[in-house]
Amino acid sequence: MDPSIRARLTLAHAFVRVPELERLLLQFGDVETVAEQKPGALAAAGLAEEKCAAIASPDAERLAACAEWLQQDSHHVVAHGDDDYPEMLEQIPGAPLLLYVNGDVDFLHLPSLAVIGSRNPTQGGSRNALEFSRHLAQRGFVIVSGLAQGIDAAAHRGALDAGGKTVAFLGHGIDRVYPAANRDLAHAIAASGALVSEYPLGSPPERWHFPERNRLISGLCLGTLVVEAARRSGSLITARLAAEQGREVFALPGSIHNPLARGCHALIRQGAKLVETAGDILAELAPLAGHMEQSAERAVPEDALRPVADDDYAELRRVLSHDPTTINELESQSGLTIDQLSSMLLILELHGEVESLSGGRYALSG
């Protein structure tokens, strides 16, 4: 293992924080020299006793496991201060000393949007997360979430469906998958994006890890979109962190009768931007990401940016008009199922072709 990487892993395993390391570097010069110091010298420099002991006697088995893990081409360790370390994360309080990455490190430097919400969403909430993520991934955004069940998983799948990029921040060691039901999704993300963790290999999914890692989900991104969330929700904590980090916060409104809309409504009352279409997000974030269109060309095939136009959509467009029509009327006129229509209408809405009106009615835009 490279001596510099070994030294950084030793310090990370001792839970040395970035401000502590910066003070140590002022005294000892470089990371390798810091890792070679005796406990007394480190203590005299102001480091806590238990951290001094951990640096002096590193866990050889854990370091060996890291060395083996790093032999894979897609496995990386990115340290604070390195060129590969994301600039967006360098700006936040509590930036991690080390990131473990399984996938492409370059995607941590592209314009990103966090899409988060309930672990037990409604069917409509899952569909919204998937379609918003699909559309925004087509426009060049990296979709960032936490690999949880529900909205997180739908957001990742939406980006992957579009041929775009997605990043998942984990609340455990990167050599694990949690929940186990998302194992195939995790493999797909590693192949077409990146899995990222600040926790050492082998770290279990401790309860406090998840709210702690949420600062990284919001911190990497230009903005955070909350799709569905109850009034007491980890998603609202992430949204608050995003605002404190100077990032944009977006929320999808919902029915007043849906408990999972109440968190979003609370965010809107507190100043989050109400979102009805993906275009609302693009309008806010495009000025902050000038190279978005260039990254979109690299991220997805050229024809993915064109409006959808297959036979089913042609049939749906035929029966739509500027007069408001219910989904049941569209079902009888088009021969398409309610499930098909719900998904297709949302996609056309994201493209600006259709308006969703009160009473579950739809009409052509313009």
C-alpha positions in Angstrom: 0.0 0.0 0.0 1.2 3.5 -0.8 2.7 5.0 2.5 0.6 8.2 2.2 -2.6 6.2 1.8 -1.6 4.0 4.8 -0.9 7.0 6.9 -4.3 8.6 6.0 -6.2 5.4 6.7 -4.4 5.1 10.1 -5.5 8.6 11.0 -9.1 8.0 9.7 -9.3 4.8 11.8 -8.3 6.8 14.8 -11.2 9.2 14.1 -8.9 12.2 13.5 -11.0 15.2 12.2 -9.9 17.6 9.5 -9.3 20.6 11.9 -7.1 18.3 14.1 -5.1 17.1 11.1 -4.6 20.6 9.9 -3.1 21.6 13.3 -0.9 18.5 13.3 0.4 19.2 9.8 1.4 22.7 10.9 3.6 21.1 13.5 4.9 17.9 11.8 4.8 18.8 8.1 3.1 15.9 6.3 0.6 13.1 6.9 3.2 10.3 7.0 5.3 12.1 9.6 2.1 12.6 11.7 1.3 8.9 11.6 4.8 8.0 12.8 4.7 10.1 15.9 4.8 8.7 19.4 1.7 9.2 21.6 3.4 11.7 23.8 4.3 14.0 20.8 0.7 13.8 19.5 -0.7 14.5 22.9 1.6 17.5 23.3 0.1 18.8 20.0 -3.3 18.7 21.5 -4.7 15.3 20.3 -6.9 13.3 22.5 -5.3 10.4 24.4 -7.4 7.6 22.8 -6.6 9.0 19.3 -2.9 9.1 20.1 -3.0 5.5 21.2 -4.9 4.4 18.0 -2.3 6.1 15.7 0.6 4.6 17.6 -0.9 1.1 17.4 -3.0 0.9 14.2 -5.2 -2.1 13.5 -3.0 -4.2 11.2 -5.9 -6.5 10.2 -8.1 -3.5 9.2 -5.3 -1.9 7.2 -4.7 -5.2 5.4 -8.4 -5.5 4.5 -8.3 -1.9 3.1 -5.2 -2.8 1.0 -7.0 -5.8 -0.4 -10.1 -3.8 -1.1 -8.1 -1.1 -3.0 -6.7 -3.7 -5.4 -10.0 -3.4 -7.4 -9.9 -0.9 -10.2 -13.1 0.8 -9.2 -12.2 1.1 -5.5 -10.6 4.4 -4.3 -9.7 6.2 -1.1 -10.0 10.0 -1.5 -8.5 12.2 1.2 -9.3 15.7 2.2 -6.9 18.0 0.4 -6.4 15.7 -2.6 -7.3 16.9 -6.1 -10.0 14.2 -6.3 -11.7 15.3 -3.1 -15.0 17.0 -4.0 -14.8 20.8 -3.8 -18.5 21.0 -2.7 -17.7 18.8 0.4 -14.6 20.8 1.3 -16.9 23.8 1.8 -19.1 22.2 4.5 -18.5 22.1 8.3 -17.5 18.6 9.4 -16.1 17.5 6.0 -14.8 13.9 6.3 -11.1 13.2 6.4 -11.5 10.3 4.0 -14.0 9.0 1.5 -14.2 5.4 0.4 -15.5 5.3 -3.2 -16.7 2.3 -5.3 -17.2 3.6 -8.8 -16.1 6.7 -10.7 -14.6 9.5 -8.6 -15.2 12.0 -11.4 -19.0 12.0 -10.8 -18.3 13.6 -7.4 -17.3 16.8 -9.3 -20.3 17.1 -11.6 -23.5 19.2 -10.9 -25.6 17.2 -8.5 -29.1 17.2 -7.1 -30.1 15.3 -3.9 -33.5 13.5 -4.1 -34.7 12.3 -0.8 -37.9 11.4 1.1 -39.9 8.7 2.9 -38.8 5.1 3.2 -42.5 4.2 2.9 -43.8 6.5 0.2 -47.1 6.4 -1.7 -47.2 4.9 -5.2 -47.4 8.5 -6.5 -44.5 9.6 -4.4 -42.3 6.8 -5.8 -43.3 7.6 -9.3 -42.6 11.3 -8.8 -39.1 10.5 -7.5 -38.4 8.2 -10.3 -39.6 10.5 -13.1 -38.1 13.7 -11.7 -34.7 11.9 -11.3 -35.0 10.4 -14.8 -35.6 13.8 -16.4 -33.0 15.7 -14.4 -30.4 12.9 -15.0 -31.1 13.4 -18.7 -30.3 17.1 -18.3 -26.9 16.3 -16.9 -27.4 16.2 -13.1 -25.9 13.5 -11.0 -28.7 12.2 -8.8 -27.6 11.8 -5.2 -29.4 9.9 -2.5 -28.9 7.4 0.4 -29.8 3.9 -1.1 -32.7 3.5 1.4 -35.9 1.9 0.5 -38.6 4.1 -0.9 -37.8 7.5 -2.4 -34.1 7.0 -2.3 -34.2 3.8 -4.3 -36.7 5.3 -6.8 -34.4 8.3 -7.3 -31.4 6.1 -8.0 -33.5 3.9 -10.4 -34.8 6.9 -12.3 -31.2 8.1 -13.0 -30.1 4.7 -14.1 -33.2 4.3 -16.3 -32.2 7.5 -18.1 -28.7 6.2 -18.7 -27.5 9.0 -16.4 -25.3 9.0 -13.3 -26.2 8.5 -9.6 -24.3 8.6 -6.3 -25.3 6.8 -3.1 -23.9 7.9 0.3 -23.9 4.9 2.7 -24.4 4.9 6.5 -21.9 1.9 6.9 -18.7 0.5 5.5 -18.6 0.5 1.7 -18.0 -3.3 1.7 -21.6 -3.8 2.9 -25.0 -3.3 1.4 -27.9 -2.1 3.5 -30.8 -2.8 3.2 -30.0 -6.2 1.6 -33.0 -5.8 -0.7 -31.1 -3.1 -2.6 -28.0 -5.3 -3.3 -28.6 -5.4 -7.1 -29.3 -1.6 -7.1 -26.1 -1.0 -5.3 -24.1 -3.0 -7.9 -25.8 -1.0 -10.7 -24.9 2.3 -9.0 -21.3 1.2 -8.6 -21.2 0.4 -12.3 -22.8 3.6 -13.5 -22.0 6.1 -10.8 -20.5 5.7 -7.3 -21.1 4.3 -3.9 -19.5 6.5 -1.2 -18.9 6.2 2.5 -16.9 8.0 5.2 -17.0 4.9 7.5 -14.2 2.4 7.6 -14.6 -1.0 5.9 -16.6 -3.4 8.1 -18.5 -0.6 9.8 -22.1 -1.8 10.6 -25.2 0.3 9.7 -25.4 2.0 13.1 -28.5 4.1 13.8 -26.7 7.4 14.2 -24.7 6.9 11.0 -27.6 7.8 8.8 -28.4 11.3 10.0 -24.7 11.9 10.2 -24.1 10.9 6.5 -27.0 13.1 5.4 -24.8 16.2 5.7 -22.7 14.7 2.8 -25.8 14.0 0.7 -26.8 17.7 0.9 -23.3 19.0 0.9 -22.2 17.4 -2.4 -25.2 18.9 -4.2 -26.3 22.3 -5.6 -29.8 21.6 -4.3 -32.0 19.1 -2.4 -35.4 17.9 -3.5 -37.8 16.5 -0.9 -40.5 14.4 -2.5 -42.5 13.0 0.4 -41.8 13.3 4.1 -43.7 13.2 7.3 -43.5 16.1 9.8 -40.9 14.3 11.8 -38.6 12.9 9.2 -34.9 12.5 8.6 -35.5 14.1 5.2 -36.4 17.4 7.0 -33.0 17.2 8.8 -31.3 16.8 5.5 -33.2 19.8 4.1 -32.2 21.9 7.1 -28.6 20.9 6.6 -28.8 21.9 2.9 -30.1 25.3 3.9 -27.4 25.8 6.5 -24.8 24.8 3.9 -26.1 27.5 1.5 -27.7 25.0 -0.9 -31.1 25.3 -2.6 -34.1 23.4 -1.0 -37.0 22.2 -3.1 -40.2 20.4 -2.0 -43.0 18.8 -3.9 -46.5 19.7 -2.6 -49.1 17.1 -2.1 -52.7 16.4 -0.9 -53.6 18.0 2.4 -55.0 14.5 3.3 -51.6 12.8 2.8 -49.5 12.6 6.0 -46.4 12.3 3.8 -47.1 15.7 2.3 -47.0 17.5 5.6 -43.2 17.6 5.8 -43.0 19.1 2.3 -45.6 21.7 3.2 -43.7 22.6 6.3 -40.6 23.1 4.3 -42.4 25.3 1.8 -43.7 27.5 4.6 -40.2 27.8 5.9 -38.9 29.0 2.5 -38.2 25.9 0.4 -39.1 26.4 -3.3 -42.4 24.8 -4.3 -41.8 22.5 -7.3 -44.3 21.4 -9.8 -42.1 20.3 -12.7 -38.5 19.4 -13.3 -38.2 22.7 -15.2 -38.7 24.6 -11.9 -35.5 23.0 -10.6 -33.6 23.5 -13.8 -34.5 27.2 -13.8 -33.0 27.6 -10.3 -29.9 25.5 -10.6 -28.8 26.0 -14.3 -27.1 29.3 -13.5 -25.1 27.5 -10.7 -23.9 24.8 -13.1 -22.8 26.4 -16.3 -21.3 23.2 -17.7 -24.5 21.2 -17.1 -25.4 20.8 -20.8 -21.8 19.7 -21.6 -21.9 17.1 -18.9 -25.4 15.9 -20.1 -23.9 15.2 -23.5 -21.3 13.0 -21.9 -23.7 11.4 -19.5 -26.6 10.2 -21.8 -27.1 9.3 -25.4 -28.1 12.3 -27.6 -31.6 10.9 -28.3 -32.3 10.6 -24.6 -32.7 14.4 -24.5 -35.5 14.4 -27.1 -39.2 14.3 -26.1 -40.7 10.9 -25.9 -42.6 9.9 -29.0 -43.4 6.2 -29.3 -46.7 4.7 -30.4 -48.4 4.8 -26.9 -47.5 8.4 -26.4 -48.8 9.2 -29.9 -52.1 7.6 -29.0 -52.2 9.5 -25.7 -51.5 12.8 -27.4 -54.3 12.0 -29.9 -56.9 11.8 -27.1 -55.6 14.8 -25.1 -56.9 18.3 -25.7 -56.9 21.7 -24.1 -60.2 20.8 -22.4 -59.6 19.2 -19.0 -60.0 15.4 -19.1 -60.0 12.9 -16.3 -57.7 9.9 -16.3 -60.7 7.6 -16.5 -61.9 9.3 -19.6 -58.4 9.0 -21.1 -58.3 5.3 -20.2 -61.6 4.6 -22.1 -60.5 6.7 -25.1 -56.9 5.5 -25.5 -57.1 1.8 -24.4 -54.2 2.4 -22.1 -54.3 1.3 -18.4 -54.5 3.7 -15.5 -50.9 2.7 -14.4 -49.6 3.4 -17.9 -51.4 6.7 -18.2 -50.2 7.9 -14.7 -46.6 7.3 -15.7 -46.9 8.7 -19.2 -48.8 11.8 -18.1 -46.1 12.6 -15.5 -43.4 12.3 -18.2 -45.3 14.6 -20.6 -45.8 17.0 -17.7 -42.1 17.0 -17.0 -41.6 17.8 -20.7 -44.0 20.7 -20.5 -46.6 19.1 -22.8 -49.3 18.5 -20.3 -50.8 20.4 -17.3 -52.1 18.6 -14.2 -55.2 20.3 -13.0 -57.4 20.1 -9.9 -59.8 17.2 -9.6 -57.4 14.7 -11.3 -57.8 16.3 -14.7 -55.3 16.8 -17.5 -55.0 19.1 -20.4 -52.5 20.0 -23.1 -50.2 22.9 -22.2 -50.2 26.2 -24.0 
